[in-house]
Amino acid sequence: MTSKDANWIAVGSLSGLTDQTIVCMQVANVGLILVRDGDQVFACERACPHEQADLSLGHVADGRLHCPRHMAWFDLRDGEISPGWTSRALRRYPVRIENGHIWIDAKAVRQARCNLV
């Protein structure tokens, strides 16, 4: 597998990621989760920005990633936390699908790591 842009790295096959699945991985030394909800695939930070819970232990439903610790949820489209919770948005990273393979923009992950709040 190769990409036209060296900043993008292949992280798995689309066929191996079933609906509402959460898969852990590391990209650029950053813990991420890959989430599939229906036809969409999202790459997000693994630690909850509210209480640092492991979001890979949460669940996905209706376009939302639910935290296993405090049961708040994050909208997978924009990362915003559910109403009533004070937290920054969930960091999400660019994903693309090419020839059945899932690619993540490693440059965006590295840049976010440098700007950690």
N, C-alpha and C positions, 0 to 999 in steps of 0.2 A: 504494500500500500504506500502510495506517495501522495503528497499534496502539492498543489501549485504554490503554496505559501508555506515557507519553513516554520512559521509561527504556529501552525495548526498541527496537532498530533492526533493520530487515531487512538481511540480508547476502547473500542469494542464494536461488535456487530449489532445492528438494529434487531436482527432476528433473535438474539440472545437476551434482549431486554423486553420482557413481557409487560403488558399494561399494569400500571400502578406498582411498578417495581422500583426499588431503591438499591443502587449498587455503589459501594464505596470504592474510592480510588485516590491516588495522589498524582497531581500534575504540578510540576515546578515546585516540588516539596510542600504543596498545600493540600490539606485533606479536603476532598470534594465528595459530593454525591451526584450520581447521575440518576435522574428520575424520569420515568415515562408515564405520561398520563394521556391515554388515548393515542392519538396520532402525533402528539408532541413529545419532544425530549428536552429536558432541562439539565443544566449543570449548575450546582449551587454549592456554597460553602457547607461544610459538614457540621460545624458547631453552631448551635442556636445563638444568634446575637443577643438574646435576652438573658439566658442563664447558662449558656455554653453546653447545653445538653447535646448528645449525639443524635442528630436528626436522622441518621440512617436507621434508628430504632423507632422512628415515627411511622406515620402512614399517609397515603395519598388518597384523596377523594375530591372529586369535582373541581379539579384545578388548584387544589390547596394541599400544602404539605403541613401536616399536623405535628407539633412538637410532642415528644413522649413525656416530657417533664411537666409542663404547665398547661398543655392542651390548647394553647393559642395556635393559630395557623398562619402560614405565609402564602400569599397569592403567588403561584408559580409564574404568572405572566409579568409581574412587576416587582415581586419580592416584598410587598408591603405586608405588615403584620395585621392581624385581625383587630377590629375596633376594641378600644379599652385597654390596650397594652402599650406600654412606653418602651419602644425599642427602635433601633434603626432597621431599615429594610434588610432582608436577606440578600447577601451578595449572590448574583447570578452571573454566569459566564457564557459567552457566545458558543453556540453549538451549531453544527451543520451535519447533514447526512449526505454522503456521497457513495454511490454504488453499494448501498446496504451497510456502510460503515459509519460510525459516529465519530466525529472530530470535534475537539475543543481547542479554542484559541489560547494557547499556552502563554502568549505575550500578555493577554488581558489578565490571566491568572497571576503572572509575575508582577504586573503593575499594581493589582489590587493588594498583593502581599506587601508591597512597599508602602501602601497607603492605609494599612490596618488602623482601625479606630480603637 
